[in-house]
Amino acid sequence: MLASKIMKKIISIIGVGYVGLPLAINFSKNFNVIGYDSNKLRIEDLKKNIDIYKDQSLTKKRIKNLNFSFNKDDIKNSDIFIVTVPTPVDNKNRPDLTHLISASKLVGKSLKKKSIVIYESTVYPGCTEEICIPILEKTSRLKANKDFFYAYSPERINVGDDLHKLENIQKIVSASNKETLTQVFKIYSKIIKAGVYKAESIKVAEAAKVIENTQRDLNIALVNELSIIFERLNIDTQSVLNAASTKWNFVKYSPGLVGGHCVGVDPYYLTYKAKKSGYNPRVILSGRLTNDNMSKHVFNLTIKNMKKRKIKFKETKVLILGYSFKENCSDTRNSKVKDLVNYFLKKNISTKIYDPLIIKNHLIRDHQKILIDNLNKEKSKFDVLILAVPHKYFLKRIDFYFKKILKRKNLIIDIKAVLKKGRYSKVSL
């Protein structure tokens, strides 16, 4: 009986970016879904089956039971609201809840009795009940857990990963009471093949999400620091990691630039809340400091090796392959490649960027000017090539790049050490 009632409900997804869109598409197989976004251009694109994040599910065919809208009135008949808006940090690395607060006010104006509001945006433990729910109550003039109900189910989508898609990643759910938890469990069970896990409380679910990326951030920070040490000792980091990996309990991580809207951000949400509670976290912030400084390390490593090869700065032309925050995606938010580019520009070193996956207007203005539209038509020869983001697109064409665009006396910086040793004369972290 409960299942049949749930199936008739209308779901509104608030924010149809890289998290909200897959949710909307998958839920529309069982429910009537409205994909709402305040970005009018984004909605107009989606109505034409155009997605800048290139979700293949959208482009294959017209999706039934799914309507996109930027009109606030279109979500008023919804029974379930799922909030998937960005939660970045500000320029002082403090949580920026602007989008979350706006979304809560929007939903509050459309709430009716027995509505369920589910938050998926990554936040610090306690944020949902301390910040979001009071806004819902004030805006709707309804009482939480009496007139409407709420839940938290952290997003776990891995952008650019064809293997770990929404339906293949176990989902955590939590809710304001047992009955709501049961309903939310049934709702997500319709689309998640990997299974749904019931967390003991909303705070537990919030904390679980934020430590997933904090743990990854610290692991990468460790190998990043090791790579700095080994570089000074003239030891190849990848050789060390390969040797250490022969032990059964060694977990292999690789050094690299850590950016994006999750791993490079979520630790700051946890440390913010920790400080509010009276504890100053040292390990987590130390890892963040290491990772935030890796762009500068890559720049210094490049300069050091340019001097070794007697490549003159004034005549040097640098090509940076990749601009997004990680491989095989078009998302440039909090990309550490931006910082790397800026280091070269500040030194007045001629620098170009090439990344066919990104959209030009997603670059900061100064970087748009140095973006190469089509590398095949590029006439310049480069002294330094930095493989910053190893998209599959690049790896398929890497031999062409080396033959066509590099001078004989060149330097290759392979940040993530994806190129085969021996075949290429290169420097890695």
FITORKE-222426 format. One record per residue (C-alpha): residue in one letter; chain; x, y, z. Coordinates in steps of 0.05 Angstrom, whole numbers. Layout:
pt type->a, mol->A, east->X, north->Y, up->Z
...
//
This chain:
pt type->m, mol->A, east->0, north->0, up->0
pt type->l, mol->A, east->56, north->48, up->19
pt type->a, mol->A, east->94, north->32, up->-45
pt type->s, mol->A, east->35, north->47, up->-90
pt type->k, mol->A, east->24, north->115, up->-55
pt type->i, mol->A, east->97, north->133, up->-63
pt type->m, mol->A, east->96, north->118, up->-138
pt type->k, mol->A, east->42, north->170, up->-149
pt type->k, mol->A, east->82, north->226, up->-118
pt type->i, mol->A, east->112, north->284, up->-157
pt type->i, mol->A, east->186, north->296, up->-145
pt type->s, mol->A, east->220, north->363, up->-157
pt type->i, mol->A, east->296, north->364, up->-162
pt type->i, mol->A, east->322, north->433, up->-142
pt type->g, mol->A, east->386, north->444, up->-181
pt type->v, mol->A, east->399, north->402, up->-243
pt type->g, mol->A, east->474, north->403, up->-248
pt type->y, mol->A, east->520, north->343, up->-249
pt type->v, mol->A, east->484, north->314, up->-187
pt type->g, mol->A, east->412, north->335, up->-199
pt type->l, mol->A, east->407, north->315, up->-272
pt type->p, mol->A, east->424, north->241, up->-263
pt type->l, mol->A, east->375, north->240, up->-205
pt type->a, mol->A, east->320, north->271, up->-246
pt type->i, mol->A, east->332, north->223, up->-305
pt type->n, mol->A, east->333, north->161, up->-261
pt type->f, mol->A, east->273, north->181, up->-218
pt type->s, mol->A, east->232, north->197, up->-281
pt type->k, mol->A, east->231, north->122, up->-297
pt type->n, mol->A, east->184, north->112, up->-237
pt type->f, mol->A, east->157, north->181, up->-219
pt type->n, mol->A, east->135, north->246, up->-250
pt type->v, mol->A, east->195, north->292, up->-242
pt type->i, mol->A, east->207, north->366, up->-248
pt type->g, mol->A, east->279, north->388, up->-257
pt type->y, mol->A, east->282, north->459, up->-231
pt type->d, mol->A, east->341, north->507, up->-238
pt type->s, mol->A, east->345, north->582, up->-231
pt type->n, mol->A, east->393, north->584, up->-290
pt type->k, mol->A, east->348, north->598, up->-349
pt type->l, mol->A, east->401, north->580, up->-401
pt type->r, mol->A, east->414, north->514, up->-367
pt type->i, mol->A, east->340, north->496, up->-370
pt type->e, mol->A, east->334, north->518, up->-443
pt type->d, mol->A, east->393, north->473, up->-460
pt type->l, mol->A, east->364, north->413, up->-423
pt type->k, mol->A, east->297, north->421, up->-459
pt type->k, mol->A, east->336, north->412, up->-523
pt type->n, mol->A, east->372, north->351, up->-494
pt type->i, mol->A, east->437, north->390, up->-488
pt type->d, mol->A, east->479, north->379, up->-426
pt type->i, mol->A, east->546, north->413, up->-416
pt type->y, mol->A, east->566, north->356, up->-369
pt type->k, mol->A, east->551, north->307, up->-426
pt type->d, mol->A, east->503, north->259, up->-390
pt type->q, mol->A, east->491, north->206, up->-443
pt type->s, mol->A, east->424, north->186, up->-413
pt type->l, mol->A, east->396, north->254, up->-433
pt type->t, mol->A, east->420, north->254, up->-505
pt type->k, mol->A, east->398, north->183, up->-524
pt type->k, mol->A, east->324, north->197, up->-528
pt type->r, mol->A, east->269, north->242, up->-501
pt type->i, mol->A, east->255, north->224, up->-429
pt type->k, mol->A, east->183, north->214, up->-408
pt type->n, mol->A, east->156, north->239, up->-342
pt type->l, mol->A, east->212, north->291, up->-337
pt type->n, mol->A, east->200, north->366, up->-347
pt type->f, mol->A, east->252, north->421, up->-338
pt type->s, mol->A, east->233, north->490, up->-312
pt type->f, mol->A, east->261, north->555, up->-284
pt type->n, mol->A, east->191, north->577, up->-263
pt type->k, mol->A, east->182, north->573, up->-187
pt type->d, mol->A, east->107, north->561, up->-194
pt type->d, mol->A, east->119, north->495, up->-230
pt type->i, mol->A, east->144, north->460, up->-167
pt type->k, mol->A, east->84, north->479, up->-123
pt type->n, mol->A, east->46, north->414, up->-134
pt type->s, mol->A, east->106, north->371, up->-115
pt type->d, mol->A, east->103, north->321, up->-58
pt type->i, mol->A, east->178, north->309, up->-52
pt type->f, mol->A, east->233, north->361, up->-60
pt type->i, mol->A, east->306, north->340, up->-69
pt type->v, mol->A, east->357, north->395, up->-61
pt type->t, mol->A, east->422, north->386, up->-100
pt type->v, mol->A, east->452, north->455, up->-102
pt type->p, mol->A, east->527, north->471, up->-96
pt type->t, mol->A, east->558, north->482, up->-28
pt type->p, mol->A, east->626, north->515, up->-42
pt type->v, mol->A, east->672, north->554, up->4
pt type->d, mol->A, east->687, north->629, up->2
pt type->n, mol->A, east->755, north->661, up->-10
pt type->k, mol->A, east->772, north->648, up->63
pt type->n, mol->A, east->754, north->574, up->58
pt type->r, mol->A, east->691, north->582, up->100
pt type->p, mol->A, east->626, north->546, up->81
pt type->d, mol->A, east->586, north->586, up->31
pt type->l, mol->A, east->513, north->566, up->42
pt type->t, mol->A, east->483, north->619, up->-4
pt type->h, mol->A, east->454, north->569, up->-54
pt type->l, mol->A, east->430, north->523, up->1
pt type->i, mol->A, east->394, north->579, up->38
pt type->s, mol->A, east->362, north->604, up->-27
pt type->a, mol->A, east->339, north->534, up->-45
pt type->s, mol->A, east->309, north->524, up->24
pt type->k, mol->A, east->270, north->589, up->18
pt type->l, mol->A, east->246, north->568, up->-51
pt type->v, mol->A, east->222, north->500, up->-26
pt type->g, mol->A, east->191, north->531, up->36
pt type->k, mol->A, east->145, north->573, up->-7
pt type->s, mol->A, east->120, north->510, up->-42
pt type->l, mol->A, east->113, north->464, up->18
pt type->k, mol->A, east->46, north->433, up->34
pt type->k, mol->A, east->26, north->385, up->89
pt type->k, mol->A, east->58, north->316, up->85
pt type->s, mol->A, east->113, north->341, up->39
pt type->i, mol->A, east->182, north->310, up->45
pt type->v, mol->A, east->245, north->351, up->34
pt type->i, mol->A, east->309, north->313, up->20
pt type->y, mol->A, east->377, north->348, up->21
pt type->e, mol->A, east->434, north->318, up->-19
pt type->s, mol->A, east->483, north->377, up->-18
pt type->t, mol->A, east->546, north->364, up->22
pt type->v, mol->A, east->546, north->402, up->88
pt type->y, mol->A, east->578, north->399, up->157
pt type->p, mol->A, east->545, north->356, up->211
pt type->g, mol->A, east->484, north->392, up->238
pt type->c, mol->A, east->474, north->440, up->180
pt type->t, mol->A, east->409, north->409, up->155
pt type->e, mol->A, east->373, north->415, up->221
pt type->e, mol->A, east->407, north->478, up->246
pt type->i, mol->A, east->403, north->520, up->183
pt type->c, mol->A, east->357, north->490, up->131
pt type->i, mol->A, east->297, north->465, up->171
pt type->p, mol->A, east->285, north->531, up->208
pt type->i, mol->A, east->283, north->566, up->140
pt type->l, mol->A, east->232, north->516, up->115
pt type->e, mol->A, east->189, north->526, up->176
pt type->k, mol->A, east->193, north->602, up->174
pt type->t, mol->A, east->179, north->607, up->99
pt type->s, mol->A, east->123, north->555, up->97
pt type->r, mol->A, east->93, north->570, up->166
pt type->l, mol->A, east->90, north->494, up->175
pt type->k, mol->A, east->120, north->453, up->231
pt type->a, mol->A, east->175, north->403, up->217
pt type->n, mol->A, east->159, north->330, up->235
pt type->k, mol->A, east->86, north->349, up->243
pt type->d, mol->A, east->64, north->383, up->179
pt type->f, mol->A, east->123, north->365, up->134
pt type->f, mol->A, east->182, north->318, up->140
pt type->y, mol->A, east->254, north->319, up->120
pt type->a, mol->A, east->313, north->274, up->103
pt type->y, mol->A, east->386, north->276, up->83
pt type->s, mol->A, east->418, north->231, up->31
pt type->p, mol->A, east->489, north->254, up->11
pt type->e, mol->A, east->507, north->253, up->-62
pt type->r, mol->A, east->563, north->205, up->-82
pt type->i, mol->A, east->567, north->216, up->-157
pt type->n, mol->A, east->637, north->211, up->-186
pt type->v, mol->A, east->641, north->259, up->-245
pt type->g, mol->A, east->674, north->231, up->-307
pt type->d, mol->A, east->671, north->159, up->-281
pt type->d, mol->A, east->635, north->112, up->-328
pt type->l, mol->A, east->638, north->54, up->-279
pt type->h, mol->A, east->613, north->87, up->-215
pt type->k, mol->A, east->547, north->118, up->-237
pt type->l, mol->A, east->489, north->139, up->-193
pt type->e, mol->A, east->454, north->71, up->-195
pt type->n, mol->A, east->519, north->33, up->-180
pt type->i, mol->A, east->538, north->70, up->-117
pt type->q, mol->A, east->507, north->50, up->-50
pt type->k, mol->A, east->464, north->106, up->-24
pt type->i, mol->A, east->461, north->131, up->48
pt type->v, mol->A, east->393, north->155, up->72
pt type->s, mol->A, east->372, north->187, up->138
pt type->a, mol->A, east->308, north->222, up->160
pt type->s, mol->A, east->272, north->261, up->214
pt type->n, mol->A, east->232, north->200, up->237
pt type->k, mol->A, east->224, north->126, up->224
pt type->e, mol->A, east->164, north->132, up->178
pt type->t, mol->A, east->199, north->183, up->134
pt type->l, mol->A, east->261, north->141, up->133
pt type->t, mol->A, east->221, north->82, up->108
pt type->q, mol->A, east->190, north->124, up->52
pt type->v, mol->A, east->257, north->154, up->31
pt type->f, mol->A, east->289, north->85, up->32
pt type->k, mol->A, east->234, north->59, up->-15
pt type->i, mol->A, east->241, north->120, up->-61
pt type->y, mol->A, east->316, north->112, up->-71
pt type->s, mol->A, east->311, north->36, up->-75
pt type->k, mol->A, east->273, north->46, up->-140
pt type->i, mol->A, east->335, north->74, up->-174
pt type->i, mol->A, east->396, north->49, up->-135
pt type->k, mol->A, east->418, north->-21, up->-156
pt type->a, mol->A, east->477, north->-22, up->-107
pt type->g, mol->A, east->431, north->-17, up->-46
pt type->v, mol->A, east->409, north->35, up->4
pt type->y, mol->A, east->439, north->42, up->73
pt type->k, mol->A, east->398, north->71, up->131
pt type->a, mol->A, east->440, north->117, up->175
pt type->e, mol->A, east->423, north->125, up->248
pt type->s, mol->A, east->411, north->200, up->243
pt type->i, mol->A, east->417, north->259, up->196
pt type->k, mol->A, east->481, north->282, up->231
pt type->v, mol->A, east->512, north->213, up->220
pt type->a, mol->A, east->496, north->216, up->146
pt type->e, mol->A, east->523, north->287, up->140
pt type->a, mol->A, east->587, north->267, up->176
pt type->a, mol->A, east->595, north->204, up->135
pt type->k, mol->A, east->595, north->244, up->70
pt type->v, mol->A, east->642, north->298, up->93
pt type->i, mol->A, east->694, north->248, up->119
pt type->e, mol->A, east->694, north->207, up->55
pt type->n, mol->A, east->727, north->264, up->18
pt type->t, mol->A, east->768, north->287, up->78
pt type->q, mol->A, east->800, north->218, up->81
pt type->r, mol->A, east->816, north->219, up->7
pt type->d, mol->A, east->844, north->290, up->13
pt type->l, mol->A, east->891, north->268, up->69
pt type->n, mol->A, east->914, north->207, up->32
pt type->i, mol->A, east->932, north->248, up->-29
pt type->a, mol->A, east->964, north->301, up->15
pt type->l, mol->A, east->1010, north->247, up->44
pt type->v, mol->A, east->1034, north->223, up->-24
pt type->n, mol->A, east->1040, north->295, up->-48
pt type->e, mol->A, east->1086, north->310, up->10
pt type->l, mol->A, east->1125, north->246, up->-3
pt type->s, mol->A, east->1134, north->266, up->-75
pt type->i, mol->A, east->1163, north->333, up->-53
pt type->i, mol->A, east->1212, north->297, up->-7
pt type->f, mol->A, east->1231, north->245, up->-59
pt type->e, mol->A, east->1242, north->298, up->-112
pt type->r, mol->A, east->1293, north->331, up->-66
pt type->l, mol->A, east->1326, north->264, up->-54
pt type->n, mol->A, east->1327, north->249, up->-128
pt type->i, mol->A, east->1283, north->187, up->-120
pt type->d, mol->A, east->1226, north->171, up->-168
pt type->t, mol->A, east->1161, north->173, up->-129
pt type->q, mol->A, east->1123, north->125, up->-174
pt type->s, mol->A, east->1178, north->73, up->-167
pt type->v, mol->A, east->1173, north->79, up->-91
pt type->l, mol->A, east->1097, north->72, up->-93
pt type->n, mol->A, east->1101, north->11, up->-138
pt type->a, mol->A, east->1151, north->-22, up->-92
pt type->a, mol->A, east->1110, north->-6, up->-29
pt type->s, mol->A, east->1047, north->-32, up->-63
pt type->t, mol->A, east->1075, north->-103, up->-61
pt type->k, mol->A, east->1054, north->-105, up->13
pt type->w, mol->A, east->982, north->-129, up->21
pt type->n, mol->A, east->959, north->-72, up->66
pt type->f, mol->A, east->991, north->-14, up->30
pt type->v, mol->A, east->938, north->31, up->-2
pt type->k, mol->A, east->966, north->63, up->-65
pt type->y, mol->A, east->949, north->136, up->-79
pt type->s, mol->A, east->983, north->179, up->-131
pt type->p, mol->A, east->1006, north->251, up->-123
pt type->g, mol->A, east->971, north->306, up->-162
pt type->l, mol->A, east->930, north->370, up->-161
pt type->v, mol->A, east->869, north->366, up->-115
pt type->g, mol->A, east->812, north->413, up->-133
pt type->g, mol->A, east->739, north->408, up->-151
pt type->h, mol->A, east->676, north->418, up->-110
pt type->c, mol->A, east->684, north->357, up->-64
pt type->v, mol->A, east->753, north->334, up->-43
pt type->g, mol->A, east->782, north->404, up->-44
pt type->v, mol->A, east->723, north->434, up->-7
pt type->d, mol->A, east->690, north->384, up->41
pt type->p, mol->A, east->748, north->383, up->91
pt type->y, mol->A, east->737, north->457, up->103
pt type->y, mol->A, east->664, north->443, up->121
pt type->l, mol->A, east->686, north->393, up->174
pt type->t, mol->A, east->741, north->438, up->202
pt type->y, mol->A, east->693, north->497, up->205
pt type->k, mol->A, east->645, north->458, up->249
pt type->a, mol->A, east->703, north->430, up->290
pt type->k, mol->A, east->727, north->500, up->306
pt type->k, mol->A, east->656, north->521, up->324
pt type->s, mol->A, east->656, north->464, up->374
pt type->g, mol->A, east->721, north->489, up->405
pt type->y, mol->A, east->770, north->441, up->372
pt type->n, mol->A, east->824, north->465, up->324
pt type->p, mol->A, east->837, north->408, up->275
pt type->r, mol->A, east->911, north->402, up->256
pt type->v, mol->A, east->918, north->340, up->213
pt type->i, mol->A, east->861, north->357, up->165
pt type->l, mol->A, east->883, north->430, up->155
pt type->s, mol->A, east->955, north->408, up->146
pt type->g, mol->A, east->933, north->362, up->90
pt type->r, mol->A, east->893, north->419, up->58
pt type->l, mol->A, east->953, north->465, up->61
pt type->t, mol->A, east->997, north->413, up->26
pt type->n, mol->A, east->946, north->402, up->-29
pt type->d, mol->A, east->931, north->475, up->-39
pt type->n, mol->A, east->1005, north->488, up->-50
pt type->m, mol->A, east->1015, north->433, up->-103
pt type->s, mol->A, east->1004, north->480, up->-162
pt type->k, mol->A, east->1063, north->522, up->-138
pt type->h, mol->A, east->1105, north->459, up->-130
pt type->v, mol->A, east->1089, north->437, up->-201
pt type->f, mol->A, east->1109, north->506, up->-226
pt type->n, mol->A, east->1174, north->505, up->-187
pt type->l, mol->A, east->1189, north->435, up->-211
pt type->t, mol->A, east->1178, north->458, up->-283
pt type->i, mol->A, east->1224, north->519, up->-274
pt type->k, mol->A, east->1278, north->475, up->-242
pt type->n, mol->A, east->1277, north->427, up->-301
pt type->m, mol->A, east->1275, north->483, up->-352
pt type->k, mol->A, east->1341, north->508, up->-322
pt type->k, mol->A, east->1370, north->438, up->-325
pt type->r, mol->A, east->1354, north->435, up->-400
pt type->k, mol->A, east->1378, north->507, up->-410
pt type->i, mol->A, east->1310, north->528, up->-437
pt type->k, mol->A, east->1309, north->604, up->-438
pt type->f, mol->A, east->1250, north->635, up->-402
pt type->k, mol->A, east->1241, north->694, up->-449
pt type->e, mol->A, east->1235, north->648, up->-509
pt type->t, mol->A, east->1197, north->592, up->-475
pt type->k, mol->A, east->1128, north->571, up->-498
pt type->v, mol->A, east->1088, north->528, up->-450
pt type->l, mol->A, east->1027, north->485, up->-467
pt type->i, mol->A, east->983, north->460, up->-411
pt type->l, mol->A, east->938, north->402, up->-430
pt type->g, mol->A, east->874, north->400, up->-387
pt type->y, mol->A, east->838, north->453, up->-347
pt type->s, mol->A, east->781, north->417, up->-311
pt type->f, mol->A, east->790, north->396, up->-239
pt type->k, mol->A, east->796, north->322, up->-257
pt type->e, mol->A, east->802, north->277, up->-318
pt type->n, mol->A, east->745, north->261, up->-366
pt type->c, mol->A, east->699, north->317, up->-342
pt type->s, mol->A, east->684, north->388, up->-363
pt type->d, mol->A, east->677, north->417, up->-293
pt type->t, mol->A, east->727, north->473, up->-279
pt type->r, mol->A, east->703, north->492, up->-209
pt type->n, mol->A, east->761, north->500, up->-161
pt type->s, mol->A, east->809, north->471, up->-212
pt type->k, mol->A, east->881, north->478, up->-188
pt type->v, mol->A, east->904, north->483, up->-260
pt type->k, mol->A, east->879, north->555, up->-256
pt type->d, mol->A, east->931, north->569, up->-203
pt type->l, mol->A, east->985, north->534, up->-244
pt type->v, mol->A, east->969, north->577, up->-305
pt type->n, mol->A, east->972, north->640, up->-263
pt type->y, mol->A, east->1042, north->624, up->-237
pt type->f, mol->A, east->1068, north->621, up->-309
pt type->l, mol->A, east->1031, north->684, up->-330
pt type->k, mol->A, east->1059, north->723, up->-270
pt type->k, mol->A, east->1129, north->705, up->-294
pt type->n, mol->A, east->1110, north->730, up->-364
pt type->i, mol->A, east->1123, north->661, up->-393
pt type->s, mol->A, east->1084, north->650, up->-457
pt type->t, mol->A, east->1030, north->600, up->-439
pt type->k, mol->A, east->973, north->567, up->-476
pt type->i, mol->A, east->917, north->521, up->-451
pt type->y, mol->A, east->882, north->465, up->-489
pt type->d, mol->A, east->822, north->426, up->-463
pt type->p, mol->A, east->769, north->405, up->-513
pt type->l, mol->A, east->722, north->381, up->-458
pt type->i, mol->A, east->710, north->449, up->-427
pt type->i, mol->A, east->667, north->508, up->-448
pt type->k, mol->A, east->706, north->571, up->-462
pt type->n, mol->A, east->664, north->618, up->-420
pt type->h, mol->A, east->676, north->572, up->-359
pt type->l, mol->A, east->748, north->598, up->-358
pt type->i, mol->A, east->767, north->661, up->-322
pt type->r, mol->A, east->773, north->719, up->-371
pt type->d, mol->A, east->849, north->722, up->-374
pt type->h, mol->A, east->852, north->648, up->-389
pt type->q, mol->A, east->800, north->651, up->-444
pt type->k, mol->A, east->850, north->693, up->-484
pt type->i, mol->A, east->903, north->638, up->-483
pt type->l, mol->A, east->857, north->579, up->-495
pt type->i, mol->A, east->871, north->541, up->-560
pt type->d, mol->A, east->807, north->523, up->-596
pt type->n, mol->A, east->836, north->470, up->-642
pt type->l, mol->A, east->905, north->441, up->-628
pt type->n, mol->A, east->907, north->409, up->-698
pt type->k, mol->A, east->910, north->479, up->-728
pt type->e, mol->A, east->961, north->506, up->-679
pt type->k, mol->A, east->1023, north->530, up->-716
pt type->s, mol->A, east->1067, north->544, up->-655
pt type->k, mol->A, east->1118, north->495, up->-628
pt type->f, mol->A, east->1124, north->489, up->-553
pt type->d, mol->A, east->1184, north->480, up->-508
pt type->v, mol->A, east->1146, north->454, up->-448
pt type->l, mol->A, east->1085, north->409, up->-447
pt type->i, mol->A, east->1048, north->398, up->-381
pt type->l, mol->A, east->998, north->341, up->-379
pt type->a, mol->A, east->958, north->370, up->-322
pt type->v, mol->A, east->893, north->331, up->-331
pt type->p, mol->A, east->901, north->264, up->-367
pt type->h, mol->A, east->835, north->261, up->-404
pt type->k, mol->A, east->825, north->197, up->-445
pt type->y, mol->A, east->820, north->244, up->-504
pt type->f, mol->A, east->892, north->266, up->-493
pt type->l, mol->A, east->921, north->197, up->-481
pt type->k, mol->A, east->894, north->173, up->-548
pt type->r, mol->A, east->929, north->230, up->-584
pt type->i, mol->A, east->992, north->239, up->-542
pt type->d, mol->A, east->1040, north->213, up->-595
pt type->f, mol->A, east->1012, north->264, up->-644
pt type->y, mol->A, east->1023, north->320, up->-594
pt type->f, mol->A, east->1095, north->301, up->-582
pt type->k, mol->A, east->1112, north->296, up->-656
pt type->k, mol->A, east->1073, north->357, up->-681
pt type->i, mol->A, east->1075, north->410, up->-627
pt type->l, mol->A, east->1139, north->399, up->-587
pt type->k, mol->A, east->1208, north->425, up->-604
pt type->r, mol->A, east->1265, north->375, up->-603
pt type->k, mol->A, east->1294, north->407, up->-541
pt type->n, mol->A, east->1233, north->401, up->-496
pt type->l, mol->A, east->1208, north->386, up->-427
pt type->i, mol->A, east->1148, north->343, up->-411
pt type->i, mol->A, east->1115, north->347, up->-342
pt type->d, mol->A, east->1070, north->287, up->-331
pt type->i, mol->A, east->1035, north->308, up->-266
pt type->k, mol->A, east->998, north->243, up->-253
pt type->a, mol->A, east->1052, north->197, up->-283
pt type->v, mol->A, east->1005, north->165, up->-334
pt type->l, mol->A, east->1055, north->162, up->-391
pt type->k, mol->A, east->1098, north->100, up->-399
pt type->k, mol->A, east->1169, north->105, up->-373
pt type->g, mol->A, east->1223, north->99, up->-425
pt type->r, mol->A, east->1178, north->116, up->-482
pt type->y, mol->A, east->1176, north->190, up->-462
pt type->s, mol->A, east->1229, north->233, up->-432
pt type->k, mol->A, east->1189, north->264, up->-377
pt type->v, mol->A, east->1185, north->290, up->-305
pt type->s, mol->A, east->1130, north->268, up->-258
pt type->l, mol->A, east->1110, north->285, up->-187
//
